[in-house]
Amino acid sequence: MYEDWKENILPLVYSAPESLDPSSFSVEEYFAARSLISSRSFMIDEHHGSGMVPLADLFNHKTGAEDVHFTSVSPNQEYEDDVDSENSDKSELSKFSDHDERASSSENSYIHSDSDHSSMSGEDTMILQMIMVREVKSGDEVFNTYGSLGNAALLHRYGFTEPNNPFDIVNVDLELVLKWGCSLFSSRYCRSRLSLWRKLDLSGCASEDSEYFEISSDGEPEMELLTLLYIMLLPDDTCHKLDMTICTSDKISRNIGMILSEKHDITWDTSSEISKELLLTEKVCGALLTLADIRESCYGLKSMDEDMEVLKGCCMKERKLYHSLVLRTSERRILEKLRTYATEGATRSQTLQNANQTSTRRKRLKKH
Ligand SMILES: C[S@@+](CC[C@H](N)C(=O)[O-])C[C@H]1O[C@@H](n2cnc3c(N)ncnc32)[C@H](O)[C@@H]1O
């Protein structure tokens, strides 16, 4: 953004220093103007990109409970369609920030033009319908929804958070996972395990300058993270075997599934995907617990209780403090759930291992 300002705004100010007050065109002013626009812009379509839509940006956001809904329709459809049967061939309009790659590729970030009347075809006559989809009492606020967004995304794009947001997540950077790995193994070891993981066609979520994994609001980590931890902790011989299998076959998921099931003495259904249960070994669960601690340390020295205390005493006038505390405390609650998830996973893994050992012993006894 700074580069944008330097390239586009600064030359403008230099070109007309008498008529343009430089203080109105400072980098801070530019950032403020950009946030105002991006928090109110919509993705129109592939052809037009993002833009302002007068009136559609009137409404504040409520998660999963919109009162008003936007759809774009062709003029012919407008009078034919029944307002209640809105879903079939109309398209959705949603808010999005033009900085975010995920948002720009997510389903509800576009007005999906129906093919016959695409604005790309030159017919720029799509009509925007603003439809009330709920009863709203007179005097009550009418809400739209900007999508299924966690608090970090809401704060980053729109400058606010929602308490008890069911779409909240915690991001764990790949860098942080590697930091954990390098505390146990050499960096060469970690790099080779990471490259094996990549050979399985896996990756984290990508943002501008980092790769990360999501922990959902109920504390469940992404499959990709579990697989990476699992591979980091595999014994060398199993790892080598996996590497060889990957190099000689294209049925990657099936192969890793077979190797894992072999190791755990579990019957593997070749048509099924690798399950989280299979990956949740005691060691992987231990790694999750350490990762939760490392991630929590990013919040500094204040404890969760201290944060909650400050939040309780914080009024809405202190907007920045309030929203940063809602974000912090909700993320820390998710990390707590991740710990519970890992602890329960470790117990299940232990039980499964004990059961397997008992059954192996019985089989051996029968043979004798
Ligand atoms: C599209 S505008 C919504 C109309 C808005 N009230 C305005 O100022 O134009 C988006 C901005 O409204 C504010 N906003 C929207 N929903 C909100 C909410 N649930 N709580 C607090 N602020 C909200 C945020 O500042 C956000 O950047």
The ligand as an SDF file (V2000), in Angstrom:
LIG
                    3D

 27 29  0  0  0  0  0  0  0  0999 V2000
  -20.4760   -0.9040    4.5300 C   0  0  0  0  0  0  0  0  0  0  0  0
  -20.2270    0.0750    5.9350 S   0  0  0  0  0  0  0  0  0  0  0  0
  -21.7290   -0.1260    6.7520 C   0  0  0  0  0  0  0  0  0  0  0  0
  -22.4060    1.1500    6.9450 C   0  0  0  0  0  0  0  0  0  0  0  0
  -21.6340    1.9270    7.9480 C   0  0  0  0  0  0  0  0  0  0  0  0
  -22.3230    2.1030    9.1780 N   0  0  0  0  0  0  0  0  0  0  0  0
  -20.9650    3.1470    7.3780 C   0  0  0  0  0  0  0  0  0  0  0  0
  -20.3300    3.7920    8.1740 O   0  0  0  0  0  0  0  0  0  0  0  0
  -20.9920    3.4060    6.1860 O   0  0  0  0  0  0  0  0  0  0  0  0
  -19.0510   -0.9070    6.7780 C   0  0  0  0  0  0  0  0  0  0  0  0
  -18.5240   -0.2580    8.0160 C   0  0  0  0  0  0  0  0  0  0  0  0
  -19.5550   -0.1360    9.0100 O   0  0  0  0  0  0  0  0  0  0  0  0
  -19.0690   -0.4720   10.2970 C   0  0  0  0  0  0  0  0  0  0  0  0
  -19.7760   -1.6870   10.7630 N   0  0  0  0  0  0  0  0  0  0  0  0
  -20.4810   -2.5560   10.0230 C   0  0  0  0  0  0  0  0  0  0  0  0
  -21.0410   -3.5220   10.7630 N   0  0  0  0  0  0  0  0  0  0  0  0
  -20.6620   -3.2900   12.0260 C   0  0  0  0  0  0  0  0  0  0  0  0
  -20.8870   -3.9580   13.2760 C   0  0  0  0  0  0  0  0  0  0  0  0
  -21.6310   -5.0730   13.3580 N   0  0  0  0  0  0  0  0  0  0  0  0
  -20.3320   -3.4390   14.3940 N   0  0  0  0  0  0  0  0  0  0  0  0
  -19.5650   -2.3200   14.3250 C   0  0  0  0  0  0  0  0  0  0  0  0
  -19.3090   -1.6430   13.1870 N   0  0  0  0  0  0  0  0  0  0  0  0
  -19.8470   -2.1080   12.0440 C   0  0  0  0  0  0  0  0  0  0  0  0
  -17.5780   -0.7220   10.1490 C   0  0  0  0  0  0  0  0  0  0  0  0
  -16.8900    0.4710   10.4060 O   0  0  0  0  0  0  0  0  0  0  0  0
  -17.4550   -1.0760    8.6770 C   0  0  0  0  0  0  0  0  0  0  0  0
  -16.1750   -0.7700    8.1630 O   0  0  0  0  0  0  0  0  0  0  0  0
  1  2  1  0
  2  3  1  0
  2 10  1  0
  3  4  1  0
  4  5  1  0
  5  6  1  0
  5  7  1  0
  7  8  2  0
  7  9  1  0
 10 11  1  0
 11 12  1  0
 11 26  1  0
 12 13  1  0
 13 14  1  0
 13 24  1  0
 14 15  1  0
 14 23  1  0
 15 16  2  0
 16 17  1  0
 17 18  1  0
 17 23  2  0
 18 19  1  0
 18 20  2  0
 20 21  1  0
 21 22  2  0
 22 23  1  0
 24 25  1  0
 24 26  1  0
 26 27  1  0
M  CHG  2   2   1   9  -1
M  END
$$$$
